[in-house]
Amino acid sequence: MPLIYDENPKRMSAGGFNPAKCNATKCFLSHFDNSLYLTFMLQHGTRLERRQASNELVICERKQQYWARQPNFDSQSAEREIQKSKRRWL
């Protein structure tokens, strides 16, 4: 049972996704928030939840890296929002 990310997602049809039309910073921050939740579950969840969170963190980190590489990613804006998110969770 996935906490956030399904490890076997259905593939999209070719040509149905254009990352340039997405707000890369917003997408990155969404995955960053997910990473904070998964880290919490890794520390406080049941054994099954901890194992699932560990697996999903790998997916989450890969998605963050993807969005951070996009040309329309704003690292300064992302850093400000990361600090706000960390204050909420930590």
Buried (B, 14 or more C-beta within 10 A) or exposed (E): EEBBBEEEEEEEEEEEEEBEEEBBBBBBBBBBBBBBBBBEBBEEBEEEBBEBBBBBBEBBBEBBEBBBEBEEBBEEEBEEBBEEBEEEEE
